[in-house]
Amino acid sequence: MYFTDRGIEELTSRRGEEEVSFEWLAEQFRAFVDLNPDFEVPVERLATWLARLDDEDEDDV
């Protein structure tokens, strides 16, 4: 189990029944990076990965 799995499990158990928009998610990413600028690159990579999930022309990142 990766360390991040704990956070993902907590997210699922606390908020798994909710529905959110990608606009809301993007705002949360921005707020998180504002508070934690050292995480700008990982958040950027995650956002880009999510944005390109359906791109068949792209190789896996």
Secondary structure, 3 states (H helix, E strand, C coil): CCHHHHHHHHHHHHHCCCCCCHHHHHHHHHHHHHHCHHHHHHHHHHHHHHHCCCCCCCCCC
